[in-house]
């Protein structure tokens, strides 16, 4: 999908550090991880529902 090199990742991390500060970084990372996990879970549920409907 997207290809990020080391330079791009460093710029993104630097921007996040400036925006949120070092103290908020772990909290922000956990929230982002949870959001990604929930998004994947919802995608799997939708896929399963569509497959179940297609089988009928």
mmCIF entry with sequence, helices, sheets and N, C-alpha, C, O atoms, coordinates in Angstrom:
data_MODEL
# 
_entry.id   MODEL 
# 
_entity.id                         1 
_entity.type                       polymer 
_entity.pdbx_number_of_molecules   1 
# 
_entity_poly.entity_id                      1 
_entity_poly.type                           'polypeptide(L)' 
_entity_poly.nstd_linkage                   no 
_entity_poly.nstd_monomer                   no 
_entity_poly.pdbx_seq_one_letter_code       
;(UNK)(UNK)(UNK)(UNK)(UNK)(UNK)(UNK)(UNK)(UNK)(UNK)(UNK)(UNK)(UNK)(UNK)(UNK)(UNK)
(UNK)(UNK)(UNK)(UNK)(UNK)(UNK)(UNK)(UNK)(UNK)(UNK)(UNK)(UNK)(UNK)(UNK)(UNK)(UNK)
(UNK)(UNK)(UNK)(UNK)(UNK)(UNK)(UNK)(UNK)(UNK)(UNK)(UNK)(UNK)(UNK)(UNK)(UNK)(UNK)
(UNK)(UNK)(UNK)(UNK)(UNK)(UNK)(UNK)(UNK)
;
_entity_poly.pdbx_seq_one_letter_code_can   XXXXXXXXXXXXXXXXXXXXXXXXXXXXXXXXXXXXXXXXXXXXXXXXXXXXXXXX 
_entity_poly.pdbx_strand_id                 A 
# 
loop_
_entity_poly_seq.entity_id 
_entity_poly_seq.num 
_entity_poly_seq.mon_id 
_entity_poly_seq.hetero 
1 1  UNK n 
1 2  UNK n 
1 3  UNK n 
1 4  UNK n 
1 5  UNK n 
1 6  UNK n 
1 7  UNK n 
1 8  UNK n 
1 9  UNK n 
1 10 UNK n 
1 11 UNK n 
1 12 UNK n 
1 13 UNK n 
1 14 UNK n 
1 15 UNK n 
1 16 UNK n 
1 17 UNK n 
1 18 UNK n 
1 19 UNK n 
1 20 UNK n 
1 21 UNK n 
1 22 UNK n 
1 23 UNK n 
1 24 UNK n 
1 25 UNK n 
1 26 UNK n 
1 27 UNK n 
1 28 UNK n 
1 29 UNK n 
1 30 UNK n 
1 31 UNK n 
1 32 UNK n 
1 33 UNK n 
1 34 UNK n 
1 35 UNK n 
1 36 UNK n 
1 37 UNK n 
1 38 UNK n 
1 39 UNK n 
1 40 UNK n 
1 41 UNK n 
1 42 UNK n 
1 43 UNK n 
1 44 UNK n 
1 45 UNK n 
1 46 UNK n 
1 47 UNK n 
1 48 UNK n 
1 49 UNK n 
1 50 UNK n 
1 51 UNK n 
1 52 UNK n 
1 53 UNK n 
1 54 UNK n 
1 55 UNK n 
1 56 UNK n 
# 
_struct_asym.id          A 
_struct_asym.entity_id   1 
# 
_struct_conf.conf_type_id            HELX_P 
_struct_conf.id                      HELX_P1 
_struct_conf.pdbx_PDB_helix_id       AA1 
_struct_conf.beg_label_comp_id       UNK 
_struct_conf.beg_label_asym_id       A 
_struct_conf.beg_label_seq_id        6 
_struct_conf.pdbx_beg_PDB_ins_code   ? 
_struct_conf.end_label_comp_id       UNK 
_struct_conf.end_label_asym_id       A 
_struct_conf.end_label_seq_id        55 
_struct_conf.pdbx_end_PDB_ins_code   ? 
_struct_conf.beg_auth_comp_id        UNK 
_struct_conf.beg_auth_asym_id        A 
_struct_conf.beg_auth_seq_id         6 
_struct_conf.end_auth_comp_id        UNK 
_struct_conf.end_auth_asym_id        A 
_struct_conf.end_auth_seq_id         55 
_struct_conf.pdbx_PDB_helix_class    1 
_struct_conf.details                 ? 
_struct_conf.pdbx_PDB_helix_length   50 
# 
_struct_conf_type.id          HELX_P 
_struct_conf_type.criteria    ? 
_struct_conf_type.reference   ? 
# 
loop_
_atom_site.group_PDB 
_atom_site.id 
_atom_site.type_symbol 
_atom_site.label_atom_id 
_atom_site.label_alt_id 
_atom_site.label_comp_id 
_atom_site.label_asym_id 
_atom_site.label_entity_id 
_atom_site.label_seq_id 
_atom_site.pdbx_PDB_ins_code 
_atom_site.Cartn_x 
_atom_site.Cartn_y 
_atom_site.Cartn_z 
_atom_site.occupancy 
_atom_site.B_iso_or_equiv 
_atom_site.pdbx_formal_charge 
_atom_site.auth_seq_id 
_atom_site.auth_comp_id 
_atom_site.auth_asym_id 
_atom_site.auth_atom_id 
_atom_site.pdbx_PDB_model_num 
ATOM 1   N N  . UNK A 1 1  ? 0.835   -1.166  0.000  1.00 0.00 ? 1  UNK A N  1 
ATOM 2   C CA . UNK A 1 1  ? 0.000   0.000   0.000  1.00 0.00 ? 1  UNK A CA 1 
ATOM 3   C C  . UNK A 1 1  ? 0.889   1.241   0.000  1.00 0.00 ? 1  UNK A C  1 
ATOM 4   O O  . UNK A 1 1  ? 1.091   1.861   -1.044 1.00 0.00 ? 1  UNK A O  1 
ATOM 5   N N  . UNK A 1 2  ? 1.417   1.602   1.161  1.00 0.00 ? 2  UNK A N  1 
ATOM 6   C CA . UNK A 1 2  ? 2.319   2.738   1.238  1.00 0.00 ? 2  UNK A CA 1 
ATOM 7   C C  . UNK A 1 2  ? 3.717   2.227   1.531  1.00 0.00 ? 2  UNK A C  1 
ATOM 8   O O  . UNK A 1 2  ? 3.894   1.268   2.282  1.00 0.00 ? 2  UNK A O  1 
ATOM 9   N N  . UNK A 1 3  ? 4.687   2.861   0.946  1.00 0.00 ? 3  UNK A N  1 
ATOM 10  C CA . UNK A 1 3  ? 6.069   2.484   1.211  1.00 0.00 ? 3  UNK A CA 1 
ATOM 11  C C  . UNK A 1 3  ? 6.775   3.670   1.842  1.00 0.00 ? 3  UNK A C  1 
ATOM 12  O O  . UNK A 1 3  ? 6.961   4.709   1.210  1.00 0.00 ? 3  UNK A O  1 
ATOM 13  N N  . UNK A 1 4  ? 7.163   3.500   3.093  1.00 0.00 ? 4  UNK A N  1 
ATOM 14  C CA . UNK A 1 4  ? 7.872   4.547   3.810  1.00 0.00 ? 4  UNK A CA 1 
ATOM 15  C C  . UNK A 1 4  ? 9.308   4.122   4.005  1.00 0.00 ? 4  UNK A C  1 
ATOM 16  O O  . UNK A 1 4  ? 9.586   2.996   4.420  1.00 0.00 ? 4  UNK A O  1 
ATOM 17  N N  . UNK A 1 5  ? 10.214  5.023   3.706  1.00 0.00 ? 5  UNK A N  1 
ATOM 18  C CA . UNK A 1 5  ? 11.617  4.781   3.980  1.00 0.00 ? 5  UNK A CA 1 
ATOM 19  C C  . UNK A 1 5  ? 11.959  5.280   5.372  1.00 0.00 ? 5  UNK A C  1 
ATOM 20  O O  . UNK A 1 5  ? 11.103  5.805   6.085  1.00 0.00 ? 5  UNK A O  1 
ATOM 21  N N  . UNK A 1 6  ? 13.212  5.112   5.749  1.00 0.00 ? 6  UNK A N  1 
ATOM 22  C CA . UNK A 1 6  ? 13.652  5.528   7.080  1.00 0.00 ? 6  UNK A CA 1 
ATOM 23  C C  . UNK A 1 6  ? 13.512  7.044   7.251  1.00 0.00 ? 6  UNK A C  1 
ATOM 24  O O  . UNK A 1 6  ? 13.138  7.516   8.325  1.00 0.00 ? 6  UNK A O  1 
ATOM 25  N N  . UNK A 1 7  ? 13.808  7.795   6.209  1.00 0.00 ? 7  UNK A N  1 
ATOM 26  C CA . UNK A 1 7  ? 13.705  9.253   6.292  1.00 0.00 ? 7  UNK A CA 1 
ATOM 27  C C  . UNK A 1 7  ? 12.291  9.728   6.529  1.00 0.00 ? 7  UNK A C  1 
ATOM 28  O O  . UNK A 1 7  ? 12.058  10.620  7.345  1.00 0.00 ? 7  UNK A O  1 
ATOM 29  N N  . UNK A 1 8  ? 11.350  9.141   5.825  1.00 0.00 ? 8  UNK A N  1 
ATOM 30  C CA . UNK A 1 8  ? 9.950   9.531   5.983  1.00 0.00 ? 8  UNK A CA 1 
ATOM 31  C C  . UNK A 1 8  ? 9.443   9.198   7.373  1.00 0.00 ? 8  UNK A C  1 
ATOM 32  O O  . UNK A 1 8  ? 8.727   9.991   7.983  1.00 0.00 ? 8  UNK A O  1 
ATOM 33  N N  . UNK A 1 9  ? 9.817   8.007   7.885  1.00 0.00 ? 9  UNK A N  1 
ATOM 34  C CA . UNK A 1 9  ? 9.393   7.614   9.218  1.00 0.00 ? 9  UNK A CA 1 
ATOM 35  C C  . UNK A 1 9  ? 9.975   8.543   10.281 1.00 0.00 ? 9  UNK A C  1 
ATOM 36  O O  . UNK A 1 9  ? 9.293   8.873   11.251 1.00 0.00 ? 9  UNK A O  1 
ATOM 37  N N  . UNK A 1 10 ? 11.204  8.958   10.112 1.00 0.00 ? 10 UNK A N  1 
ATOM 38  C CA . UNK A 1 10 ? 11.822  9.880   11.073 1.00 0.00 ? 10 UNK A CA 1 
ATOM 39  C C  . UNK A 1 10 ? 11.088  11.220  11.081 1.00 0.00 ? 10 UNK A C  1 
ATOM 40  O O  . UNK A 1 10 ? 10.870  11.799  12.145 1.00 0.00 ? 10 UNK A O  1 
ATOM 41  N N  . UNK A 1 11 ? 10.706  11.714  9.909  1.00 0.00 ? 11 UNK A N  1 
ATOM 42  C CA . UNK A 1 11 ? 9.977   12.979  9.828  1.00 0.00 ? 11 UNK A CA 1 
ATOM 43  C C  . UNK A 1 11 ? 8.616   12.851  10.501 1.00 0.00 ? 11 UNK A C  1 
ATOM 44  O O  . UNK A 1 11 ? 8.208   13.745  11.243 1.00 0.00 ? 11 UNK A O  1 
ATOM 45  N N  . UNK A 1 12 ? 7.914   11.761  10.254 1.00 0.00 ? 12 UNK A N  1 
ATOM 46  C CA . UNK A 1 12 ? 6.604   11.536  10.867 1.00 0.00 ? 12 UNK A CA 1 
ATOM 47  C C  . UNK A 1 12 ? 6.737   11.450  12.382 1.00 0.00 ? 12 UNK A C  1 
ATOM 48  O O  . UNK A 1 12 ? 5.950   12.061  13.105 1.00 0.00 ? 12 UNK A O  1 
ATOM 49  N N  . UNK A 1 13 ? 7.716   10.703  12.871 1.00 0.00 ? 13 UNK A N  1 
ATOM 50  C CA . UNK A 1 13 ? 7.918   10.584  14.312 1.00 0.00 ? 13 UNK A CA 1 
ATOM 51  C C  . UNK A 1 13 ? 8.284   11.916  14.945 1.00 0.00 ? 13 UNK A C  1 
ATOM 52  O O  . UNK A 1 13 ? 7.843   12.218  16.054 1.00 0.00 ? 13 UNK A O  1 
ATOM 53  N N  . UNK A 1 14 ? 9.074   12.703  14.261 1.00 0.00 ? 14 UNK A N  1 
ATOM 54  C CA . UNK A 1 14 ? 9.450   14.024  14.773 1.00 0.00 ? 14 UNK A CA 1 
ATOM 55  C C  . UNK A 1 14 ? 8.226   14.943  14.861 1.00 0.00 ? 14 UNK A C  1 
ATOM 56  O O  . UNK A 1 14 ? 8.066   15.668  15.842 1.00 0.00 ? 14 UNK A O  1 
ATOM 57  N N  . UNK A 1 15 ? 7.375   14.915  13.852 1.00 0.00 ? 15 UNK A N  1 
ATOM 58  C CA . UNK A 1 15 ? 6.157   15.734  13.867 1.00 0.00 ? 15 UNK A CA 1 
ATOM 59  C C  . UNK A 1 15 ? 5.232   15.298  15.001 1.00 0.00 ? 15 UNK A C  1 
ATOM 60  O O  . UNK A 1 15 ? 4.668   16.142  15.698 1.00 0.00 ? 15 UNK A O  1 
ATOM 61  N N  . UNK A 1 16 ? 5.071   13.990  15.190 1.00 0.00 ? 16 UNK A N  1 
ATOM 62  C CA . UNK A 1 16 ? 4.233   13.482  16.276 1.00 0.00 ? 16 UNK A CA 1 
ATOM 63  C C  . UNK A 1 16 ? 4.808   13.896  17.625 1.00 0.00 ? 16 UNK A C  1 
ATOM 64  O O  . UNK A 1 16 ? 4.064   14.287  18.525 1.00 0.00 ? 16 UNK A O  1 
ATOM 65  N N  . UNK A 1 17 ? 6.116   13.813  17.767 1.00 0.00 ? 17 UNK A N  1 
ATOM 66  C CA . UNK A 1 17 ? 6.761   14.202  19.022 1.00 0.00 ? 17 UNK A CA 1 
ATOM 67  C C  . UNK A 1 17 ? 6.542   15.678  19.320 1.00 0.00 ? 17 UNK A C  1 
ATOM 68  O O  . UNK A 1 17 ? 6.279   16.044  20.465 1.00 0.00 ? 17 UNK A O  1 
ATOM 69  N N  . UNK A 1 18 ? 6.644   16.520  18.314 1.00 0.00 ? 18 UNK A N  1 
ATOM 70  C CA . UNK A 1 18 ? 6.435   17.954  18.509 1.00 0.00 ? 18 UNK A CA 1 
ATOM 71  C C  . UNK A 1 18 ? 4.971   18.248  18.842 1.00 0.00 ? 18 UNK A C  1 
ATOM 72  O O  . UNK A 1 18 ? 4.691   19.071  19.713 1.00 0.00 ? 18 UNK A O  1 
ATOM 73  N N  . UNK A 1 19 ? 4.041   17.588  18.159 1.00 0.00 ? 19 UNK A N  1 
ATOM 74  C CA . UNK A 1 19 ? 2.624   17.850  18.380 1.00 0.00 ? 19 UNK A CA 1 
ATOM 75  C C  . UNK A 1 19 ? 2.134   17.387  19.749 1.00 0.00 ? 19 UNK A C  1 
ATOM 76  O O  . UNK A 1 19 ? 1.403   18.109  20.428 1.00 0.00 ? 19 UNK A O  1 
ATOM 77  N N  . UNK A 1 20 ? 2.536   16.187  20.151 1.00 0.00 ? 20 UNK A N  1 
ATOM 78  C CA . UNK A 1 20 ? 1.980   15.599  21.368 1.00 0.00 ? 20 UNK A CA 1 
ATOM 79  C C  . UNK A 1 20 ? 2.906   15.691  22.572 1.00 0.00 ? 20 UNK A C  1 
ATOM 80  O O  . UNK A 1 20 ? 2.435   15.615  23.706 1.00 0.00 ? 20 UNK A O  1 
ATOM 81  N N  . UNK A 1 21 ? 4.182   15.848  22.363 1.00 0.00 ? 21 UNK A N  1 
ATOM 82  C CA . UNK A 1 21 ? 5.122   15.885  23.478 1.00 0.00 ? 21 UNK A CA 1 
ATOM 83  C C  . UNK A 1 21 ? 5.520   14.483  23.903 1.00 0.00 ? 21 UNK A C  1 
ATOM 84  O O  . UNK A 1 21 ? 4.818   13.511  23.628 1.00 0.00 ? 21 UNK A O  1 
ATOM 85  N N  . UNK A 1 22 ? 6.645   14.396  24.571 1.00 0.00 ? 22 UNK A N  1 
ATOM 86  C CA . UNK A 1 22 ? 7.184   13.087  24.956 1.00 0.00 ? 22 UNK A CA 1 
ATOM 87  C C  . UNK A 1 22 ? 6.310   12.387  25.988 1.00 0.00 ? 22 UNK A C  1 
ATOM 88  O O  . UNK A 1 22 ? 6.232   11.158  25.987 1.00 0.00 ? 22 UNK A O  1 
ATOM 89  N N  . UNK A 1 23 ? 5.660   13.124  26.855 1.00 0.00 ? 23 UNK A N  1 
ATOM 90  C CA . UNK A 1 23 ? 4.848   12.516  27.907 1.00 0.00 ? 23 UNK A CA 1 
ATOM 91  C C  . UNK A 1 23 ? 3.588   11.856  27.351 1.00 0.00 ? 23 UNK A C  1 
ATOM 92  O O  . UNK A 1 23 ? 3.145   10.837  27.880 1.00 0.00 ? 23 UNK A O  1 
ATOM 93  N N  . UNK A 1 24 ? 3.015   12.410  26.314 1.00 0.00 ? 24 UNK A N  1 
ATOM 94  C CA . UNK A 1 24 ? 1.769   11.885  25.744 1.00 0.00 ? 24 UNK A CA 1 
ATOM 95  C C  . UNK A 1 24 ? 2.000   10.804  24.699 1.00 0.00 ? 24 UNK A C  1 
ATOM 96  O O  . UNK A 1 24 ? 1.046   10.152  24.273 1.00 0.00 ? 24 UNK A O  1 
ATOM 97  N N  . UNK A 1 25 ? 3.244   10.599  24.275 1.00 0.00 ? 25 UNK A N  1 
ATOM 98  C CA . UNK A 1 25 ? 3.533   9.665   23.196 1.00 0.00 ? 25 UNK A CA 1 
ATOM 99  C C  . UNK A 1 25 ? 3.096   8.227   23.500 1.00 0.00 ? 25 UNK A C  1 
ATOM 100 O O  . UNK A 1 25 ? 2.453   7.618   22.645 1.00 0.00 ? 25 UNK A O  1 
ATOM 101 N N  . UNK A 1 26 ? 3.409   7.646   24.674 1.00 0.00 ? 26 UNK A N  1 
ATOM 102 C CA . UNK A 1 26 ? 2.959   6.265   24.937 1.00 0.00 ? 26 UNK A CA 1 
ATOM 103 C C  . UNK A 1 26 ? 1.433   6.134   24.944 1.00 0.00 ? 26 UNK A C  1 
ATOM 104 O O  . UNK A 1 26 ? 0.883   5.159   24.431 1.00 0.00 ? 26 UNK A O  1 
ATOM 105 N N  . UNK A 1 27 ? 0.762   7.120   25.529 1.00 0.00 ? 27 UNK A N  1 
ATOM 106 C CA . UNK A 1 27 ? -0.707  7.090   25.571 1.00 0.00 ? 27 UNK A CA 1 
ATOM 107 C C  . UNK A 1 27 ? -1.286  7.160   24.160 1.00 0.00 ? 27 UNK A C  1 
ATOM 108 O O  . UNK A 1 27 ? -2.233  6.446   23.832 1.00 0.00 ? 27 UNK A O  1 
ATOM 109 N N  . UNK A 1 28 ? -0.715  8.016   23.344 1.00 0.00 ? 28 UNK A N  1 
ATOM 110 C CA . UNK A 1 28 ? -1.173  8.169   21.964 1.00 0.00 ? 28 UNK A CA 1 
ATOM 111 C C  . UNK A 1 28 ? -0.934  6.886   21.173 1.00 0.00 ? 28 UNK A C  1 
ATOM 112 O O  . UNK A 1 28 ? -1.777  6.482   20.372 1.00 0.00 ? 28 UNK A O  1 
ATOM 113 N N  . UNK A 1 29 ? 0.200   6.251   21.393 1.00 0.00 ? 29 UNK A N  1 
ATOM 114 C CA . UNK A 1 29 ? 0.505   4.983   20.716 1.00 0.00 ? 29 UNK A CA 1 
ATOM 115 C C  . UNK A 1 29 ? -0.467  3.886   21.097 1.00 0.00 ? 29 UNK A C  1 
ATOM 116 O O  . UNK A 1 29 ? -0.930  3.137   20.237 1.00 0.00 ? 29 UNK A O  1 
ATOM 117 N N  . UNK A 1 30 ? -0.782  3.785   22.385 1.00 0.00 ? 30 UNK A N  1 
ATOM 118 C CA . UNK A 1 30 ? -1.748  2.774   22.817 1.00 0.00 ? 30 UNK A CA 1 
ATOM 119 C C  . UNK A 1 30 ? -3.115  3.017   22.206 1.00 0.00 ? 30 UNK A C  1 
ATOM 120 O O  . UNK A 1 30 ? -3.774  2.076   21.762 1.00 0.00 ? 30 UNK A O  1 
ATOM 121 N N  . UNK A 1 31 ? -3.545  4.265   22.179 1.00 0.00 ? 31 UNK A N  1 
ATOM 122 C CA . UNK A 1 31 ? -4.853  4.591   21.603 1.00 0.00 ? 31 UNK A CA 1 
ATOM 123 C C  . UNK A 1 31 ? -4.885  4.250   20.114 1.00 0.00 ? 31 UNK A C  1 
ATOM 124 O O  . UNK A 1 31 ? -5.875  3.720   19.610 1.00 0.00 ? 31 UNK A O  1 
ATOM 125 N N  . UNK A 1 32 ? -3.799  4.557   19.423 1.00 0.00 ? 32 UNK A N  1 
ATOM 126 C CA . UNK A 1 32 ? -3.729  4.240   17.991 1.00 0.00 ? 32 UNK A CA 1 
ATOM 127 C C  . UNK A 1 32 ? -3.746  2.732   17.765 1.00 0.00 ? 32 UNK A C  1 
ATOM 128 O O  . UNK A 1 32 ? -4.408  2.247   16.848 1.00 0.00 ? 32 UNK A O  1 
ATOM 129 N N  . UNK A 1 33 ? -3.027  1.999   18.592 1.00 0.00 ? 33 UNK A N  1 
ATOM 130 C CA . UNK A 1 33 ? -3.017  0.534   18.489 1.00 0.00 ? 33 UNK A CA 1 
ATOM 131 C C  . UNK A 1 33 ? -4.391  -0.068  18.713 1.00 0.00 ? 33 UNK A C  1 
ATOM 132 O O  . UNK A 1 33 ? -4.805  -0.972  17.987 1.00 0.00 ? 33 UNK A O  1 
ATOM 133 N N  . UNK A 1 34 ? -5.103  0.437   19.723 1.00 0.00 ? 34 UNK A N  1 
ATOM 134 C CA . UNK A 1 34 ? -6.455  -0.052  19.991 1.00 0.00 ? 34 UNK A CA 1 
ATOM 135 C C  . UNK A 1 34 ? -7.394  0.259   18.830 1.00 0.00 ? 34 UNK A C  1 
ATOM 136 O O  . UNK A 1 34 ? -8.227  -0.569  18.461 1.00 0.00 ? 34 UNK A O  1 
ATOM 137 N N  . UNK A 1 35 ? -7.261  1.449   18.259 1.00 0.00 ? 35 UNK A N  1 
ATOM 138 C CA . UNK A 1 35 ? -8.118  1.841   17.133 1.00 0.00 ? 35 UNK A CA 1 
ATOM 139 C C  . UNK A 1 35 ? -7.869  0.936   15.930 1.00 0.00 ? 35 UNK A C  1 
ATOM 140 O O  . UNK A 1 35 ? -8.814  0.517   15.263 1.00 0.00 ? 35 UNK A O  1 
ATOM 141 N N  . UNK A 1 36 ? -6.614  0.635   15.653 1.00 0.00 ? 36 UNK A N  1 
ATOM 142 C CA . UNK A 1 36 ? -6.286  -0.247  14.526 1.00 0.00 ? 36 UNK A CA 1 
ATOM 143 C C  . UNK A 1 36 ? -6.834  -1.645  14.776 1.00 0.00 ? 36 UNK A C  1 
ATOM 144 O O  . UNK A 1 36 ? -7.372  -2.274  13.865 1.00 0.00 ? 36 UNK A O  1 
ATOM 145 N N  . UNK A 1 37 ? -6.701  -2.135  16.006 1.00 0.00 ? 37 UNK A N  1 
ATOM 146 C CA . UNK A 1 37 ? -7.214  -3.465  16.357 1.00 0.00 ? 37 UNK A CA 1 
ATOM 147 C C  . UNK A 1 37 ? -8.726  -3.538  16.163 1.00 0.00 ? 37 UNK A C  1 
ATOM 148 O O  . UNK A 1 37 ? -9.234  -4.503  15.592 1.00 0.00 ? 37 UNK A O  1 
ATOM 149 N N  . UNK A 1 38 ? -9.441  -2.527  16.635 1.00 0.00 ? 38 UNK A N  1 
ATOM 150 C CA . UNK A 1 38 ? -10.899 -2.495  16.478 1.00 0.00 ? 38 UNK A CA 1 
ATOM 151 C C  . UNK A 1 38 ? -11.304 -2.402  15.007 1.00 0.00 ? 38 UNK A C  1 
ATOM 152 O O  . UNK A 1 38 ? -12.284 -3.018  14.589 1.00 0.00 ? 38 UNK A O  1 
ATOM 153 N N  . UNK A 1 39 ? -10.553 -1.635  14.230 1.00 0.00 ? 39 UNK A N  1 
ATOM 154 C CA . UNK A 1 39 ? -10.837 -1.501  12.806 1.00 0.00 ? 39 UNK A CA 1 
ATOM 155 C C  . UNK A 1 39 ? -10.677 -2.844  12.092 1.00 0.00 ? 39 UNK A C  1 
ATOM 156 O O  . UNK A 1 39 ? -11.507 -3.215  11.262 1.00 0.00 ? 39 UNK A O  1 
ATOM 157 N N  . UNK A 1 40 ? -9.613  -3.564  12.418 1.00 0.00 ? 40 UNK A N  1 
ATOM 158 C CA . UNK A 1 40 ? -9.395  -4.889  11.813 1.00 0.00 ? 40 UNK A CA 1 
ATOM 159 C C  . UNK A 1 40 ? -10.497 -5.860  12.220 1.00 0.00 ? 40 UNK A C  1 
ATOM 160 O O  . UNK A 1 40 ? -10.983 -6.641  11.403 1.00 0.00 ? 40 UNK A O  1 
ATOM 161 N N  . UNK A 1 41 ? -10.889 -5.802  13.495 1.00 0.00 ? 41 UNK A N  1 
ATOM 162 C CA . UNK A 1 41 ? -11.948 -6.680  13.988 1.00 0.00 ? 41 UNK A CA 1 
ATOM 163 C C  . UNK A 1 41 ? -13.258 -6.417  13.244 1.00 0.00 ? 41 UNK A C  1 
ATOM 164 O O  . UNK A 1 41 ? -13.948 -7.355  12.844 1.00 0.00 ? 41 UNK A O  1 
ATOM 165 N N  . UNK A 1 42 ? -13.595 -5.148  13.063 1.00 0.00 ? 42 UNK A N  1 
ATOM 166 C CA . UNK A 1 42 ? -14.819 -4.793  12.356 1.00 0.00 ? 42 UNK A CA 1 
ATOM 167 C C  . UNK A 1 42 ? -14.752 -5.258  10.899 1.00 0.00 ? 42 UNK A C  1 
ATOM 168 O O  . UNK A 1 42 ? -15.745 -5.731  10.346 1.00 0.00 ? 42 UNK A O  1 
ATOM 169 N N  . UNK A 1 43 ? -13.588 -5.121  10.288 1.00 0.00 ? 43 UNK A N  1 
ATOM 170 C CA . UNK A 1 43 ? -13.430 -5.575  8.904  1.00 0.00 ? 43 UNK A CA 1 
ATOM 171 C C  . UNK A 1 43 ? -13.630 -7.073  8.768  1.00 0.00 ? 43 UNK A C  1 
ATOM 172 O O  . UNK A 1 43 ? -14.250 -7.534  7.810  1.00 0.00 ? 43 UNK A O  1 
ATOM 173 N N  . UNK A 1 44 ? -13.109 -7.839  9.724  1.00 0.00 ? 44 UNK A N  1 
ATOM 174 C CA . UNK A 1 44 ? -13.286 -9.297  9.700  1.00 0.00 ? 44 UNK A CA 1 
ATOM 175 C C  . UNK A 1 44 ? -14.752 -9.674  9.886  1.00 0.00 ? 44 UNK A C  1 
ATOM 176 O O  . UNK A 1 44 ? -15.251 -10.591 9.235  1.00 0.00 ? 44 UNK A O  1 
ATOM 177 N N  . UNK A 1 45 ? -15.439 -8.959  10.780 1.00 0.00 ? 45 UNK A N  1 
ATOM 178 C CA . UNK A 1 45 ? -16.855 -9.241  11.010 1.00 0.00 ? 45 UNK A CA 1 
ATOM 179 C C  . UNK A 1 45 ? -17.679 -8.962  9.760  1.00 0.00 ? 45 UNK A C  1 
ATOM 180 O O  . UNK A 1 45 ? -18.576 -9.733  9.419  1.00 0.00 ? 45 UNK A O  1 
ATOM 181 N N  . UNK A 1 46 ? -17.382 -7.880  9.088  1.00 0.00 ? 46 UNK A N  1 
ATOM 182 C CA . UNK A 1 46 ? -18.104 -7.548  7.857  1.00 0.00 ? 46 UNK A CA 1 
ATOM 183 C C  . UNK A 1 46 ? -17.840 -8.604  6.790  1.00 0.00 ? 46 UNK A C  1 
ATOM 184 O O  . UNK A 1 46 ? -18.757 -9.029  6.088  1.00 0.00 ? 46 UNK A O  1 
ATOM 185 N N  . UNK A 1 47 ? -16.573 -9.028  6.669  1.00 0.00 ? 47 UNK A N  1 
ATOM 186 C CA . UNK A 1 47 ? -16.219 -10.061 5.693  1.00 0.00 ? 47 UNK A CA 1 
ATOM 187 C C  . UNK A 1 47 ? -16.964 -11.358 5.993  1.00 0.00 ? 47 UNK A C  1 
ATOM 188 O O  . UNK A 1 47 ? -17.491 -11.998 5.084  1.00 0.00 ? 47 UNK A O  1 
ATOM 189 N N  . UNK A 1 48 ? -17.009 -11.741 7.260  1.00 0.00 ? 48 UNK A N  1 
ATOM 190 C CA . UNK A 1 48 ? -17.713 -12.961 7.632  1.00 0.00 ? 48 UNK A CA 1 
ATOM 191 C C  . UNK A 1 48 ? -19.203 -12.848 7.339  1.00 0.00 ? 48 UNK A C  1 
ATOM 192 O O  . UNK A 1 48 ? -19.810 -13.803 6.854  1.00 0.00 ? 48 UNK A O  1 
ATOM 193 N N  . UNK A 1 49 ? -19.793 -11.703 7.625  1.00 0.00 ? 49 UNK A N  1 
ATOM 194 C CA . UNK A 1 49 ? -21.223 -11.515 7.338  1.00 0.00 ? 49 UNK A CA 1 
ATOM 195 C C  . UNK A 1 49 ? -21.519 -11.605 5.834  1.00 0.00 ? 49 UNK A C  1 
ATOM 196 O O  . UNK A 1 49 ? -22.511 -12.208 5.425  1.00 0.00 ? 49 UNK A O  1 
ATOM 197 N N  . UNK A 1 50 ? -20.662 -11.010 5.033  1.00 0.00 ? 50 UNK A N  1 
ATOM 198 C CA . UNK A 1 50 ? -20.863 -11.054 3.585  1.00 0.00 ? 50 UNK A CA 1 
ATOM 199 C C  . UNK A 1 50 ? -20.709 -12.473 3.067  1.00 0.00 ? 50 UNK A C  1 
ATOM 200 O O  . UNK A 1 50 ? -21.467 -12.902 2.196  1.00 0.00 ? 50 UNK A O  1 
ATOM 201 N N  . UNK A 1 51 ? -19.733 -13.208 3.594  1.00 0.00 ? 51 UNK A N  1 
ATOM 202 C CA . UNK A 1 51 ? -19.545 -14.606 3.174  1.00 0.00 ? 51 UNK A CA 1 
ATOM 203 C C  . UNK A 1 51 ? -20.734 -15.456 3.572  1.00 0.00 ? 51 UNK A C  1 
ATOM 204 O O  . UNK A 1 51 ? -21.160 -16.319 2.804  1.00 0.00 ? 51 UNK A O  1 
ATOM 205 N N  . UNK A 1 52 ? -21.283 -15.225 4.767  1.00 0.00 ? 52 UNK A N  1 
ATOM 206 C CA . UNK A 1 52 ? -22.462 -15.978 5.215  1.00 0.00 ? 52 UNK A CA 1 
ATOM 207 C C  . UNK A 1 52 ? -23.663 -15.704 4.319  1.00 0.00 ? 52 UNK A C  1 
ATOM 208 O O  . UNK A 1 52 ? -24.407 -16.626 3.983  1.00 0.00 ? 52 UNK A O  1 
ATOM 209 N N  . UNK A 1 53 ? -23.859 -14.455 3.934  1.00 0.00 ? 53 UNK A N  1 
ATOM 210 C CA . UNK A 1 53 ? -24.963 -14.102 3.049  1.00 0.00 ? 53 UNK A CA 1 
ATOM 211 C C  . UNK A 1 53 ? -24.775 -14.723 1.660  1.00 0.00 ? 53 UNK A C  1 
ATOM 212 O O  . UNK A 1 53 ? -25.740 -15.164 1.036  1.00 0.00 ? 53 UNK A O  1 
ATOM 213 N N  . UNK A 1 54 ? -23.528 -14.754 1.184  1.00 0.00 ? 54 UNK A N  1 
ATOM 214 C CA . UNK A 1 54 ? -23.260 -15.321 -0.136 1.00 0.00 ? 54 UNK A CA 1 
ATOM 215 C C  . UNK A 1 54 ? -23.513 -16.822 -0.166 1.00 0.00 ? 54 UNK A C  1 
ATOM 216 O O  . UNK A 1 54 ? -23.876 -17.364 -1.210 1.00 0.00 ? 54 UNK A O  1 
ATOM 217 N N  . UNK A 1 55 ? -23.326 -17.503 0.960  1.00 0.00 ? 55 UNK A N  1 
ATOM 218 C CA . UNK A 1 55 ? -23.533 -18.952 1.025  1.00 0.00 ? 55 UNK A CA 1 
ATOM 219 C C  . UNK A 1 55 ? -25.008 -19.318 0.973  1.00 0.00 ? 55 UNK A C  1 
ATOM 220 O O  . UNK A 1 55 ? -25.370 -20.417 0.553  1.00 0.00 ? 55 UNK A O  1 
ATOM 221 N N  . UNK A 1 56 ? -25.859 -18.389 1.404  1.00 0.00 ? 56 UNK A N  1 
ATOM 222 C CA . UNK A 1 56 ? -27.294 -18.691 1.454  1.00 0.00 ? 56 UNK A CA 1 
ATOM 223 C C  . UNK A 1 56 ? -27.933 -18.656 0.122  1.00 0.00 ? 56 UNK A C  1 
ATOM 224 O O  . UNK A 1 56 ? -29.136 -18.890 0.009  1.00 0.00 ? 56 UNK A O  1 
# 
